[in-house]
């Protein structure tokens, strides 16, 4: 009676599931702001920036035009959306890595099975 040998690629497959699971956890943990939350965050960040600029000004006044305000708020919006995209991209890289590890390990496991079946 021949002893069956456990394929070490099962451990690699388990690691792949772990990496994939971590990526999925990160993906679903990213908080995407609703439009109202995004607007409130933009306004809060804008007010903080203006307050900071007033504090640095010698006379406490800042002459900012409407065009500057619009562009600055747009820059804040892009920064907030960029942070969300960056978090999603980070999670996506873990998901892709997990899938790659799984495909590789399961391919090796099934190839070994086919090889044993052809020998016997």
VENWO-V645320 format. One record per helix or strand of 3 or more residues. SS is the DSSP state (A for helix, B for strand). FROM is the first residue (numbers start at 1). LEN is the number of residues. If there is no record, write none. Layout:
SS:FROM:LEN ; SS:FROM:LEN
This chain:
A:9:21 ; A:35:22 ; A:66:54
